[in-house]
Amino acid sequence: MSTPPWEPSWSSIPDDIALMIVSLLEAIDVCSLGSCSRFWRGICVSDLLWMCLAKRRWPMLFSAADPRGSFQILGVFYGLDDEISQNPRPPVLPLQGWREGYIYKHQSLATSVSIMKGFVKQCTQTESLEVGHYLEAVSYLHSHQLGFKDVQMFLFSKCCSALLNLVGLHYCLLRLEIPPGEVAEALSRSQVSEREICVRWFKLGRWFFGFRLPDEQLSRSISLGELVMDKGNEVLRVLNRGAVHEVIRVHIAPAIPRPSCSRVGSEN
């Protein structure tokens, strides 16, 4: 009687190799894979795997110079960072494990971004956003420590307005310091790089031989894809500085073809 040929199964893969393979996936794909079989379910709930996924999505929380251990960092995911800093003893976490911590952090950030979106919507009743409110939205993202992947997921979306796309772009370039090429690629992948915004700013007239010249109104219309390149430097500087010194007001709005809103490189 002949011996039946040996057929490989997923369970024959060493756990460390399986973990290495699965760690290359996105979190949503890991969840889908975990529903395929008992073997993959066991791999996909691994604490080590979800810590790797969390580190990839929120690298700023895992700084190499950070003296905190993984348990303390996990506590930050549950919003217990203040308690941890004040209490040397490890806190009792409301949930246990990196998978639960990842989900909790994701849901917490989704709620925070939703609040920011509501704030921007409330401040743009006339379809124009004041730069002070704009910078407040950028600072709000920074205070909640969103990562680059979070911005891509929550703000680089066709479902979001061009103003929200711009807030995410500004945050990535000037707060997270993501290379412009990577930001441009993310915008293109999300199919929002061609969206245009119009920035108008008002400057006090200069003094010339004892006479004050008329105030100036300048405007630039530029696509999000162009904004991350060199030609967008002037607009980004205006947005980042806000209404200071000689600039008395800055308005931001989705670009609409009109005589008063010129392309980059020209002035009114």
Buried (B, 14 or more C-beta within 10 A) or exposed (E): EEEEEEEEEEEEBEEEEBBEEBBEBEBEEBBEBBEEEEBBEEBBBBBEBBBBBBBBBBBEBBEEEEEBEBEBBBBBBBEBBEEBEEEEEEBEBEEEBBBBBBBBBBEBBEEBBEEBBEBBEEBBEEEBBBBEBBBBBBEBBEEBBBBBBBBBBBBBBEEBBBBBBBBBBBBBBBBBEBEBEEBBEBBBEBEBBEBBBBBBBBBBEEEEEEEEEEEBBBBBBBBBBBBBEEBBEBBBEBBBBBBEEEBEBBBBBBBEEEEEBBEBEEEE
